[in-house]
Amino acid sequence: MSTAVAFLDPANPFAKPSPLPYGLPDFAAIQEEHFRPALLAGMAQERAEVEEIATNPEPATVGNTLEALERSGALLDRVASVFFNQTSADSTPGLDELEEEIAPLLAAHHDAIYLDARLFARVDALHRSVSSGALTLDAATARLLDDLHRDFRRAGVTLAEDAQQRLRALNAELSELESVFGRELLADTNASAVVVDDSAELAGLPADAIAAAAEAAIARDVPGRYLLALQLPTQQPELAHLTNRAVRERVHRASVQRGERGGEHDTRATLARIARLRAEHAALLGYPHHASYVAEDGTAKTTEAVLGLLTGLVPAAVANARREAGDIQTAVSADAPGVTAEPWDWAYYAERVRAERFHLDDSLLRPYLELDGVLRRGVFHAATELYGISFSERRDLFGYHPQVRVFEVHDADGTGLGLYLLDAYTRDSKRGGAWMNTLVDQNHLLGERSVVVNNLNIVKPPAGQPTLLAWDEVITLFHEFGHALHSLLSDVRYPSHCAGSGVPPDVVEYPSQVNEMWAWEPAILARYARHHETGETMPREWIATLNAARQFNGGFTTTEYLAAALLDQAWHTNAADRLPLDPAEVTAFEDAALTEAGLALPLVPPRYRSANFNHVFGGGYAAAYYAYLWSEVLDADTVEWFRENGGLTRANGDRFRDAILSRGGSVDVMAAFAQLRGRAPELAPLLARRGLPTTL
């Protein structure tokens, strides 16, 4: 930390809170050179603030310890939220270099606070006063104290000095390696894009997708050709449409081989090192493995509970996938007798089977699913119906990239709730997938409202052409907006409890998955699904068919997800000496893990392979990818609650908002769910949704 400086040039746009509405960062003023001095000054200032708290001669109180800690680090929070949003959504070589430099410094900064025995003594004194009955706190403050006390212990504050020193070294190296993994994967994903020479090779792709591929090729300096950029999951959307089997194979192989092709962007050495360091980290803290350390911090509490849910679904999911595989093989054989179905055939023939079975395919839907219509008449309208909130585009406010749109959000009474930023399009500087970031977290302590970003990776069409979505992209937009709603509707006192970012990691997906239900709601679907040229509403029978087909291909989707989730657990339930050290051993470890789990199906590869599993090795889902299914148990049961109580009504929205969305981390989410539902969550709604036997 010797490079940190407390002084920051007042001309730096991070030096004081942004004067823009809701504290929106002044992206017009922020330049790349502003980040480094602001990050260093932010760390130095927070250390000075924490030092003052730790050395306060007065006995610890809520005000001089808990709330003082919540108030500390404002500068660092301002700059770090923008910096990490930028490195994920619109990075540059300079920002990549800075992230490599700053990641271990931030890890050391965190350790300096959470391994400070003096600071812990103050928190512990408060905790003991509450435990003894000498001090009574309101529920939210008591929860904040419990969480903070646990965080200190989980950081290793009670360990001996030599163990703490090793922890510091591990945390610094891990933070650096996780950044490296993300950069390596992005670089290899860009390098793995499939280029074809002739548009005839793209037969089957919608015309707008072919035009977008031509534009993407121009952007990559290969004009006159066609570039298919890769999205984060194994399955690529083009595979459902391409009639050319050889091109499908190229796309699939490019997708699954990302990160393991050898060369400068191979991620296997990095991920193997990460897994071993995490195992060592957990062992130092007294846990059997990293997965146990992670589960304790969630609502699952134990790895046994996590594995019980995941492994319990495997037999039924695989049985469904095998039945579906039979349909795929039949369809392949009808086209090419004697040819065996391969993974790159699944999406294409699944779409054909779906079209034959339900008389509907994705190419028919796309003209009705134009981005702005889905956003305004679907996503926004559903939120207005449920919660009374409204949206207005602020063209006078700017995001961090020209493609970012900014919307102001108001409550039913006209009160401003915050800002919603939508960054919809893919680009080489953006990592794959879809996600939500917050630039400002709502809290009453500091009087702040939410500024939230949704990132998608939709291929941008040529200028003047509409952005037409695949059905999966519609669901993704509703999903990510559910995360945004969680933050925008937050109503908590403390920054650490902000809804959307302050909840346990294994239920953070719960509100976003619930919000997907409105994409399927016939009344909402009929509003947003309109032909982009004629304005004609999607035929009523198509809407009914969409809902009827929801379980189609469910064996595949459940199996590919379970394969990824159990692969994540395999990497994080082993001691360091049982994990591969040589990068060449990574694939064998992966294959063994999938075989042991009963998920080694050649036609159904994991949703993510280890070498391109950014959620786990480059993001915040290490040993926690199970969270999507764990949250879906709550989600599916909540969807049943909505249906039992009349569906899309303001009364239901207000109840869900009050019980779940507004509470964030200030309450026990499982208790809040039980209060809403009148009981603990049940598994049956999830099983029914996924077409699995309701008794396992």
DRENDO-488836 format. One line per 3 residues: number of its first residue (from 1); their letters; for each residue x, z, y of C-alpha. Coordinates in nm, 3 decimals. Layout:
BEGIN
NUM) a) X/Z/Y  ...
REM end
This chain:
BEGIN
1) mst) 0.000/0.000/0.000  0.299/-0.007/0.229  0.192/-0.346/0.361
4) ava) -0.140/-0.207/0.488  -0.182/-0.155/0.861  -0.452/0.054/1.030
7) fld) -0.464/-0.161/1.343  -0.664/-0.481/1.348  -0.652/-0.726/1.636
10) pan) -0.985/-0.691/1.822  -1.004/-1.071/1.828  -1.039/-1.073/1.450
13) pfa) -1.411/-1.134/1.378  -1.409/-0.856/1.118  -1.279/-0.596/1.367
16) kps) -1.629/-0.483/1.456  -1.975/-0.529/1.307  -2.116/-0.876/1.351
19) plp) -2.351/-0.910/1.651  -2.560/-1.168/1.464  -2.903/-1.082/1.324
22) ygl) -2.888/-0.833/1.035  -2.508/-0.830/1.059  -2.476/-1.182/0.920
25) pdf) -2.101/-1.250/0.921  -1.999/-1.481/1.203  -1.891/-1.768/0.980
28) aai) -1.838/-1.994/1.279  -1.560/-1.761/1.394  -1.413/-1.653/1.059
31) qee) -1.101/-1.844/0.960  -0.887/-1.813/0.650  -0.610/-1.635/0.837
34) hfr) -0.847/-1.353/0.935  -0.892/-1.222/0.581  -0.553/-1.077/0.499
37) pal) -0.505/-0.856/0.806  -0.869/-0.743/0.788  -0.843/-0.651/0.419
40) lag) -0.521/-0.458/0.473  -0.658/-0.282/0.779  -0.980/-0.205/0.594
43) maq) -0.794/-0.035/0.313  -0.580/0.161/0.556  -0.878/0.273/0.761
46) era) -1.073/0.386/0.456  -0.771/0.581/0.329  -0.752/0.757/0.666
49) eve) -1.124/0.836/0.655  -1.100/0.968/0.300  -0.793/1.174/0.389
52) eia) -0.993/1.342/0.663  -1.268/1.426/0.413  -1.023/1.555/0.152
55) tnp) -0.842/1.783/0.399  -1.151/1.917/0.576  -1.104/2.297/0.586
58) epa) -1.480/2.355/0.584  -1.659/2.407/0.249  -1.798/2.089/0.100
61) tvg) -2.147/1.991/0.211  -2.366/1.688/0.166  -2.285/1.584/0.521
64) ntl) -1.909/1.634/0.529  -1.844/1.505/0.178  -2.118/1.294/0.017
67) eal) -2.247/1.125/0.329  -1.901/1.104/0.480  -1.785/0.912/0.173
70) ers) -2.089/0.685/0.196  -2.003/0.609/0.559  -1.635/0.544/0.491
73) gal) -1.484/0.201/0.433  -1.716/0.005/0.663  -1.445/-0.239/0.769
76) ldr) -1.331/-0.298/0.413  -1.690/-0.352/0.300  -1.745/-0.607/0.577
79) vas) -1.445/-0.818/0.493  -1.444/-0.777/0.114  -1.805/-0.890/0.076
82) vff) -1.730/-1.210/0.265  -1.393/-1.266/0.099  -1.516/-1.241/-0.260
85) nqt) -1.824/-1.445/-0.182  -1.591/-1.711/-0.043  -1.350/-1.707/-0.338
88) sad) -1.639/-1.758/-0.580  -1.844/-2.008/-0.379  -1.599/-2.206/-0.164
91) stp) -1.241/-2.117/-0.241  -0.920/-2.281/-0.125  -0.561/-2.266/-0.251
94) gld) -0.484/-2.023/0.031  -0.770/-1.792/-0.063  -0.666/-1.811/-0.428
97) ele) -0.315/-1.699/-0.334  -0.454/-1.418/-0.122  -0.682/-1.302/-0.403
100) eei) -0.382/-1.287/-0.636  -0.199/-1.074/-0.380  -0.490/-0.853/-0.280
103) apl) -0.652/-0.779/-0.619  -0.389/-0.527/-0.736  -0.383/-0.371/-0.388
106) laa) -0.759/-0.316/-0.403  -0.727/-0.166/-0.751  -0.458/0.071/-0.623
109) hhd) -0.678/0.154/-0.325  -0.968/0.245/-0.554  -0.738/0.460/-0.766
112) aiy) -0.599/0.637/-0.461  -0.951/0.756/-0.382  -1.090/0.827/-0.727
115) lda) -0.773/0.991/-0.859  -0.748/1.222/-0.556  -0.774/1.575/-0.696
118) rlf) -0.851/1.720/-0.353  -1.147/1.490/-0.302  -1.274/1.554/-0.653
121) arv) -1.250/1.928/-0.595  -1.497/1.896/-0.307  -1.735/1.682/-0.510
124) dal) -1.699/1.915/-0.807  -1.773/2.219/-0.589  -2.097/2.061/-0.476
127) hrs) -2.182/1.964/-0.831  -2.125/2.318/-0.956  -2.339/2.459/-0.674
130) vss) -2.628/2.238/-0.778  -2.580/2.320/-1.147  -2.583/2.693/-1.075
133) gal) -2.894/2.672/-0.860  -2.713/2.780/-0.545  -2.782/2.441/-0.383
136) tld) -3.100/2.235/-0.405  -3.093/1.868/-0.320  -3.358/1.601/-0.293
139) aat) -3.374/1.371/-0.595  -3.184/1.078/-0.442  -2.901/1.295/-0.312
142) arl) -2.876/1.483/-0.640  -2.850/1.151/-0.822  -2.581/1.031/-0.581
145) ldd) -2.384/1.349/-0.647  -2.419/1.314/-1.024  -2.311/0.951/-1.012
148) lhr) -2.012/1.024/-0.790  -1.899/1.318/-1.005  -1.921/1.098/-1.315
151) dfr) -1.735/0.814/-1.142  -1.442/1.043/-1.062  -1.422/1.162/-1.421
154) rag) -1.452/0.808/-1.558  -1.173/0.703/-1.325  -0.942/0.961/-1.487
157) vtl) -0.914/1.225/-1.217  -0.887/1.506/-1.474  -0.605/1.340/-1.671
160) aed) -0.242/1.446/-1.661  -0.019/1.276/-1.405  0.160/1.050/-1.654
163) aqq) -0.172/0.922/-1.789  -0.293/0.861/-1.436  0.017/0.661/-1.356
166) rlr) -0.044/0.442/-1.658  -0.408/0.399/-1.554  -0.298/0.285/-1.210
169) aln) -0.070/0.024/-1.363  -0.343/-0.095/-1.600  -0.600/-0.124/-1.323
172) ael) -0.365/-0.323/-1.103  -0.274/-0.566/-1.379  -0.633/-0.604/-1.497
175) sel) -0.761/-0.683/-1.150  -0.494/-0.949/-1.111  -0.552/-1.101/-1.455
178) esv) -0.930/-1.118/-1.409  -0.876/-1.313/-1.088  -0.629/-1.539/-1.266
181) fgr) -0.877/-1.607/-1.547  -1.145/-1.719/-1.301  -0.904/-1.949/-1.119
184) ell) -0.767/-2.098/-1.442  -1.115/-2.161/-1.574  -1.236/-2.325/-1.254
187) adt) -0.930/-2.550/-1.248  -0.973/-2.649/-1.611  -1.347/-2.703/-1.566
190) nas) -1.275/-2.942/-1.280  -1.003/-3.114/-1.482  -1.235/-3.147/-1.783
193) avv) -1.506/-3.343/-1.601  -1.599/-3.653/-1.799  -1.542/-3.988/-1.625
196) vdd) -1.706/-4.305/-1.756  -1.644/-4.658/-1.638  -1.978/-4.827/-1.686
199) sae) -2.326/-4.706/-1.592  -2.446/-4.851/-1.921  -2.268/-4.562/-2.092
202) lag) -2.505/-4.327/-1.906  -2.820/-4.482/-2.047  -3.095/-4.222/-2.072
205) lpa) -2.986/-4.024/-1.766  -3.241/-4.028/-1.483  -3.155/-4.269/-1.204
208) dai) -3.094/-3.990/-0.954  -2.848/-3.825/-1.194  -2.657/-4.151/-1.235
211) aaa) -2.643/-4.190/-0.857  -2.515/-3.834/-0.826  -2.247/-3.906/-1.087
214) aea) -2.135/-4.207/-0.881  -2.114/-3.988/-0.568  -1.919/-3.723/-0.760
217) aia) -1.670/-3.989/-0.869  -1.617/-4.095/-0.509  -1.556/-3.731/-0.414
220) rdv) -1.288/-3.714/-0.687  -1.121/-4.034/-0.567  -1.235/-4.248/-0.860
223) pgr) -1.482/-4.478/-0.682  -1.669/-4.731/-0.888  -1.685/-4.494/-1.185
226) yll) -1.914/-4.206/-1.283  -1.817/-3.841/-1.307  -2.008/-3.580/-1.507
229) alq) -1.901/-3.239/-1.378  -1.925/-2.950/-1.622  -2.147/-2.649/-1.571
232) lpt) -2.053/-2.305/-1.697  -2.242/-2.270/-2.030  -2.147/-2.461/-2.343
235) qqp) -2.461/-2.674/-2.330  -2.445/-2.937/-2.056  -2.771/-3.073/-1.911
238) ela) -2.670/-3.438/-1.959  -2.667/-3.389/-2.337  -3.047/-3.387/-2.343
241) hlt) -3.063/-3.741/-2.201  -2.756/-3.947/-2.291  -2.841/-4.203/-2.558
244) nra) -2.474/-4.294/-2.611  -2.361/-4.062/-2.889  -1.992/-4.113/-2.816
247) vre) -2.039/-4.005/-2.456  -2.240/-3.704/-2.571  -1.951/-3.608/-2.797
250) rvh) -1.703/-3.642/-2.509  -1.915/-3.418/-2.286  -1.963/-3.156/-2.556
253) ras) -1.597/-3.142/-2.655  -1.489/-3.123/-2.293  -1.727/-2.832/-2.245
256) vqr) -1.630/-2.622/-2.547  -1.256/-2.686/-2.512  -1.228/-2.560/-2.154
259) ger) -0.958/-2.298/-2.133  -0.810/-2.374/-2.475  -0.664/-2.721/-2.433
262) gge) -0.311/-2.600/-2.370  -0.124/-2.667/-2.049  -0.116/-2.482/-1.720
265) hdt) -0.485/-2.390/-1.712  -0.516/-2.253/-2.065  -0.690/-1.915/-2.039
268) rat) -0.618/-1.774/-2.386  -0.302/-1.580/-2.304  -0.478/-1.429/-2.004
271) lar) -0.791/-1.324/-2.190  -0.595/-1.181/-2.484  -0.391/-0.970/-2.245
274) iar) -0.707/-0.858/-2.061  -0.873/-0.746/-2.385  -0.569/-0.543/-2.493
277) lra) -0.532/-0.377/-2.154  -0.901/-0.284/-2.148  -0.867/-0.128/-2.492
280) eha) -0.567/0.075/-2.378  -0.753/0.179/-2.062  -1.046/0.309/-2.266
283) all) -0.818/0.496/-2.504  -0.642/0.673/-2.217  -0.981/0.796/-2.096
286) gyp) -1.076/0.923/-2.440  -1.311/0.646/-2.550  -1.286/0.471/-2.888
289) hha) -1.297/0.131/-2.718  -1.388/-0.044/-2.395  -1.744/-0.119/-2.508
292) syv) -1.810/0.253/-2.544  -1.676/0.313/-2.193  -1.908/0.043/-2.053
295) aed) -2.221/0.144/-2.247  -2.197/0.502/-2.120  -2.232/0.376/-1.763
298) gta) -2.555/0.191/-1.841  -2.893/0.290/-1.972  -2.790/0.202/-2.328
301) ktt) -2.543/0.495/-2.330  -2.388/0.407/-2.667  -2.239/0.103/-2.836
304) eav) -2.452/0.184/-3.140  -2.766/0.129/-2.932  -2.631/-0.202/-2.802
307) lgl) -2.529/-0.332/-3.142  -2.854/-0.209/-3.293  -3.054/-0.432/-3.059
310) ltg) -2.827/-0.737/-3.093  -2.765/-0.732/-3.466  -3.126/-0.647/-3.540
313) lvp) -3.234/-0.981/-3.397  -2.973/-1.196/-3.571  -3.144/-1.265/-3.908
316) aav) -3.474/-1.377/-3.756  -3.306/-1.578/-3.479  -3.076/-1.757/-3.724
319) ana) -3.365/-1.828/-3.960  -3.553/-1.994/-3.672  -3.242/-2.187/-3.569
322) rre) -3.195/-2.317/-3.923  -3.555/-2.438/-3.932  -3.503/-2.611/-3.600
325) agd) -3.181/-2.764/-3.733  -3.386/-2.927/-4.006  -3.601/-3.094/-3.743
328) iqt) -3.290/-3.211/-3.560  -3.139/-3.357/-3.877  -3.464/-3.538/-3.956
331) avs) -3.464/-3.692/-3.608  -3.097/-3.793/-3.636  -3.155/-3.949/-3.978
334) ada) -3.446/-4.153/-3.845  -3.206/-4.313/-3.595  -2.898/-4.330/-3.817
337) pgv) -2.957/-4.280/-4.190  -2.673/-4.094/-4.353  -2.538/-3.949/-4.027
340) tae) -2.500/-3.573/-4.013  -2.620/-3.397/-3.699  -2.346/-3.253/-3.479
343) pwd) -2.360/-3.000/-3.192  -2.362/-3.280/-2.933  -2.680/-3.417/-3.094
346) way) -2.889/-3.102/-3.066  -3.008/-3.118/-2.705  -3.078/-3.491/-2.721
349) yae) -3.285/-3.476/-3.038  -3.446/-3.146/-2.947  -3.577/-3.319/-2.635
352) rvr) -3.706/-3.603/-2.851  -3.876/-3.363/-3.094  -4.030/-3.177/-2.801
355) aer) -4.157/-3.502/-2.651  -4.312/-3.604/-2.982  -4.460/-3.263/-3.051
358) fhl) -4.585/-3.186/-2.702  -4.592/-3.536/-2.544  -4.370/-3.420/-2.262
361) dds) -4.003/-3.455/-2.178  -3.773/-3.351/-1.896  -3.742/-3.697/-1.745
364) llr) -4.117/-3.698/-1.680  -4.102/-3.358/-1.511  -3.811/-3.418/-1.273
367) pyl) -3.996/-3.631/-1.013  -4.237/-3.338/-0.967  -3.964/-3.077/-0.925
370) eld) -3.804/-3.143/-0.587  -3.584/-2.856/-0.469  -3.744/-2.780/-0.133
373) gvl) -4.093/-2.796/-0.279  -4.000/-2.563/-0.563  -3.838/-2.326/-0.316
376) rrg) -4.109/-2.314/-0.049  -4.430/-2.374/-0.246  -4.311/-2.196/-0.559
379) vfh) -4.043/-1.931/-0.520  -4.134/-1.824/-0.166  -4.509/-1.857/-0.215
382) aat) -4.510/-1.635/-0.525  -4.318/-1.369/-0.332  -4.568/-1.392/-0.045
385) ely) -4.863/-1.354/-0.281  -4.707/-1.055/-0.455  -4.538/-0.866/-0.174
388) gis) -4.680/-1.007/0.149  -4.338/-1.118/0.270  -4.275/-1.439/0.463
391) fse) -3.981/-1.675/0.516  -3.864/-1.882/0.810  -3.558/-2.104/0.809
394) rrd) -3.306/-2.009/1.077  -3.131/-2.332/1.166  -2.957/-2.147/1.448
397) lfg) -2.768/-1.933/1.195  -2.487/-2.067/0.978  -2.345/-1.992/0.639
400) yhp) -1.991/-2.018/0.507  -2.038/-2.385/0.408  -2.242/-2.666/0.566
403) qvr) -2.462/-2.682/0.256  -2.577/-2.318/0.293  -2.929/-2.265/0.429
406) vfe) -3.030/-1.941/0.603  -3.381/-1.791/0.592  -3.512/-1.482/0.769
409) vhd) -3.743/-1.264/0.562  -4.023/-1.054/0.713  -4.245/-0.791/0.560
412) adg) -4.624/-0.813/0.578  -4.627/-0.606/0.898  -4.373/-0.834/1.064
415) tgl) -4.077/-0.604/1.011  -3.755/-0.789/0.942  -3.629/-0.732/0.589
418) gly) -3.307/-0.933/0.606  -3.159/-1.276/0.550  -3.162/-1.499/0.244
421) lld) -2.884/-1.758/0.210  -2.923/-2.040/-0.043  -2.614/-2.232/-0.158
424) ayt) -2.764/-2.474/-0.406  -2.508/-2.745/-0.479  -2.208/-2.769/-0.705
427) rds) -1.862/-2.852/-0.566  -1.507/-2.832/-0.689  -1.441/-2.518/-0.483
430) krg) -1.729/-2.325/-0.643  -1.714/-2.152/-0.978  -1.973/-2.249/-1.236
433) gaw) -2.304/-2.085/-1.311  -2.555/-1.919/-1.082  -2.537/-1.578/-0.920
436) mnt) -2.634/-1.348/-0.635  -2.398/-1.184/-0.386  -2.479/-0.942/-0.108
439) lvd) -2.303/-0.965/0.227  -2.483/-0.657/0.364  -2.651/-0.389/0.149
442) qnh) -2.971/-0.227/0.269  -2.953/0.146/0.342  -3.108/0.388/0.589
445) llg) -2.795/0.599/0.633  -2.624/0.322/0.831  -2.944/0.145/0.936
448) ers) -2.859/-0.180/0.757  -3.080/-0.451/0.609  -2.991/-0.689/0.328
451) vvv) -2.809/-1.017/0.371  -2.811/-1.182/0.032  -2.674/-1.508/-0.111
454) nnl) -2.804/-1.711/-0.405  -2.556/-1.958/-0.554  -2.664/-2.239/-0.787
457) niv) -2.474/-2.540/-0.921  -2.714/-2.831/-0.881  -2.556/-3.174/-0.862
460) kpp) -2.601/-3.302/-0.508  -2.774/-3.643/-0.488  -2.658/-3.922/-0.257
463) agq) -2.745/-3.883/0.110  -3.112/-3.942/0.177  -3.216/-3.896/-0.184
466) ptl) -3.431/-3.601/-0.301  -3.284/-3.321/-0.509  -3.482/-3.335/-0.833
469) law) -3.447/-3.044/-1.071  -3.444/-3.010/-1.445  -3.687/-2.749/-1.573
472) dev) -3.401/-2.512/-1.659  -3.284/-2.534/-1.298  -3.630/-2.434/-1.179
475) itl) -3.615/-2.125/-1.399  -3.264/-2.049/-1.270  -3.385/-2.065/-0.909
478) fhe) -3.671/-1.823/-0.979  -3.429/-1.599/-1.170  -3.166/-1.579/-0.899
481) fgh) -3.430/-1.526/-0.635  -3.545/-1.226/-0.839  -3.200/-1.077/-0.777
484) alh) -3.238/-1.156/-0.408  -3.580/-0.990/-0.396  -3.435/-0.679/-0.557
487) sll) -3.195/-0.651/-0.265  -3.430/-0.762/0.012  -3.700/-0.515/-0.092
490) sdv) -3.455/-0.228/-0.134  -3.566/0.090/0.046  -3.296/0.350/-0.016
493) ryp) -3.102/0.597/0.195  -2.753/0.554/0.056  -2.547/0.231/0.042
496) shc) -2.440/0.310/-0.315  -2.804/0.299/-0.427  -2.893/-0.039/-0.280
499) ags) -3.131/-0.221/-0.512  -2.975/-0.533/-0.659  -2.622/-0.394/-0.661
502) gvp) -2.659/-0.019/-0.712  -2.843/-0.010/-1.045  -2.688/0.042/-1.391
505) pdv) -2.521/-0.278/-1.510  -2.740/-0.326/-1.816  -3.066/-0.336/-1.618
508) vey) -2.948/-0.538/-1.318  -3.107/-0.847/-1.479  -3.447/-0.681/-1.521
511) psq) -3.613/-0.776/-1.188  -3.464/-1.125/-1.191  -3.597/-1.194/-1.538
514) vne) -3.942/-1.066/-1.442  -3.945/-1.308/-1.149  -3.907/-1.600/-1.389
517) mwa) -4.267/-1.546/-1.501  -4.402/-1.696/-1.179  -4.233/-2.029/-1.248
520) wep) -4.470/-2.063/-1.542  -4.781/-1.930/-1.367  -5.030/-2.222/-1.364
523) ail) -5.155/-2.146/-1.011  -4.799/-2.137/-0.874  -4.681/-2.432/-1.083
526) ary) -4.965/-2.645/-0.952  -4.855/-2.570/-0.595  -4.487/-2.656/-0.627
529) arh) -4.487/-2.925/-0.897  -4.577/-3.228/-0.685  -4.442/-3.580/-0.709
532) het) -4.170/-3.623/-0.448  -4.299/-3.967/-0.346  -4.677/-3.947/-0.379
535) get) -4.742/-3.576/-0.335  -4.954/-3.589/-0.650  -4.981/-3.258/-0.834
538) mpr) -4.832/-3.247/-1.182  -5.112/-3.329/-1.428  -5.300/-3.018/-1.536
541) ewi) -5.246/-3.098/-1.902  -4.867/-3.111/-1.847  -4.876/-2.762/-1.699
544) atl) -5.068/-2.637/-2.001  -4.824/-2.814/-2.230  -4.523/-2.659/-2.055
547) naa) -4.660/-2.315/-2.127  -4.751/-2.407/-2.483  -4.396/-2.529/-2.544
550) rqf) -4.219/-2.215/-2.416  -4.108/-2.103/-2.762  -3.982/-2.447/-2.859
553) ngg) -3.611/-2.439/-2.950  -3.625/-2.060/-2.928  -3.416/-2.014/-3.241
556) ftt) -3.133/-2.211/-3.081  -3.146/-2.033/-2.745  -3.166/-1.686/-2.900
559) tey) -2.888/-1.759/-3.148  -2.649/-1.907/-2.891  -2.706/-1.606/-2.667
562) laa) -2.658/-1.353/-2.949  -2.337/-1.532/-3.051  -2.196/-1.489/-2.700
565) all) -2.314/-1.129/-2.666  -2.170/-1.024/-3.002  -1.849/-1.214/-2.931
568) dqa) -1.821/-1.006/-2.614  -1.872/-0.689/-2.818  -1.611/-0.799/-3.074
571) wht) -1.348/-0.834/-2.804  -1.430/-0.488/-2.670  -1.502/-0.274/-2.978
574) naa) -1.150/-0.302/-3.119  -0.841/-0.096/-3.049  -0.556/-0.280/-2.879
577) drl) -0.352/-0.319/-3.198  -0.640/-0.502/-3.369  -0.672/-0.766/-3.098
580) pld) -0.483/-1.097/-3.095  -0.161/-1.106/-2.903  -0.068/-1.471/-2.954
583) pae) -0.297/-1.717/-2.768  -0.304/-1.929/-3.081  -0.486/-1.643/-3.258
586) vta) -0.780/-1.638/-3.015  -0.984/-1.904/-3.195  -0.933/-1.737/-3.533
589) fed) -1.045/-1.402/-3.388  -1.354/-1.569/-3.242  -1.439/-1.745/-3.569
592) aal) -1.401/-1.422/-3.767  -1.622/-1.232/-3.523  -1.899/-1.492/-3.543
595) tea) -1.878/-1.505/-3.922  -1.900/-1.126/-3.949  -2.204/-1.127/-3.720
598) gla) -2.376/-1.394/-3.929  -2.367/-1.639/-3.638  -2.112/-1.900/-3.749
601) lpl) -2.353/-2.193/-3.726  -2.170/-2.522/-3.660  -2.473/-2.675/-3.487
604) vpp) -2.526/-2.373/-3.260  -2.206/-2.281/-3.077  -2.202/-1.965/-2.865
607) ryr) -2.342/-1.997/-2.515  -1.984/-1.928/-2.405  -1.662/-1.957/-2.601
610) san) -1.400/-1.689/-2.537  -1.170/-1.917/-2.337  -1.449/-2.008/-2.091
613) fnh) -1.643/-1.680/-2.090  -1.614/-1.609/-1.719  -1.885/-1.340/-1.726
616) vfg) -1.662/-1.131/-1.951  -1.302/-1.213/-1.859  -1.339/-1.313/-1.495
619) ggy) -1.658/-1.140/-1.384  -1.830/-0.804/-1.411  -1.994/-0.834/-1.753
622) aaa) -1.711/-0.716/-1.981  -1.876/-0.555/-2.287  -2.202/-0.590/-2.092
625) yya) -2.325/-0.942/-2.166  -2.582/-0.764/-2.382  -2.749/-0.670/-2.051
628) ylw) -2.954/-0.991/-2.043  -3.132/-0.902/-2.367  -3.144/-0.529/-2.288
631) sev) -3.308/-0.612/-1.956  -3.538/-0.863/-2.123  -3.696/-0.586/-2.328
634) lda) -3.809/-0.428/-1.999  -3.890/-0.768/-1.852  -4.114/-0.887/-2.136
637) dtv) -4.301/-0.556/-2.139  -4.344/-0.572/-1.760  -4.482/-0.926/-1.785
640) ewf) -4.743/-0.788/-2.025  -4.823/-0.518/-1.769  -4.880/-0.781/-1.500
643) ren) -5.110/-0.977/-1.731  -5.305/-0.670/-1.838  -5.364/-0.583/-1.475
646) ggl) -5.470/-0.918/-1.335  -5.144/-1.109/-1.290  -5.042/-1.246/-0.951
649) tra) -5.204/-0.998/-0.714  -5.082/-0.813/-0.409  -5.181/-0.482/-0.568
652) ngd) -4.962/-0.550/-0.871  -4.676/-0.669/-0.652  -4.693/-0.357/-0.438
655) rfr) -4.690/-0.133/-0.745  -4.391/-0.313/-0.895  -4.214/-0.307/-0.561
658) dai) -4.275/0.064/-0.512  -4.186/0.166/-0.868  -3.889/-0.062/-0.936
661) lsr) -3.771/-0.306/-0.671  -3.743/-0.066/-0.377  -3.579/0.219/-0.567
664) ggs) -3.247/0.069/-0.667  -3.005/0.327/-0.803  -3.184/0.621/-0.641
667) vdv) -3.390/0.680/-0.957  -3.346/0.651/-1.332  -3.462/0.294/-1.399
670) maa) -3.590/0.378/-1.747  -3.794/0.666/-1.603  -3.923/0.439/-1.328
673) faq) -4.027/0.184/-1.588  -4.207/0.452/-1.788  -4.391/0.560/-1.472
676) lrg) -4.502/0.201/-1.410  -4.595/0.123/-1.770  -4.720/0.466/-1.873
679) rap) -4.480/0.473/-2.168  -4.130/0.384/-2.280  -4.049/0.013/-2.324
682) ela) -4.149/-0.154/-2.650  -3.972/-0.436/-2.831  -4.281/-0.625/-2.946
685) pll) -4.338/-0.828/-2.625  -3.981/-0.957/-2.640  -4.012/-1.054/-3.004
688) arr) -4.341/-1.235/-2.939  -4.191/-1.420/-2.641  -3.899/-1.545/-2.849
691) glp) -4.112/-1.638/-3.147  -3.957/-1.372/-3.371  -4.140/-1.151/-3.622
694) ttl) -4.295/-0.858/-3.435  -4.158/-0.618/-3.696  -3.785/-0.637/-3.770
REM end
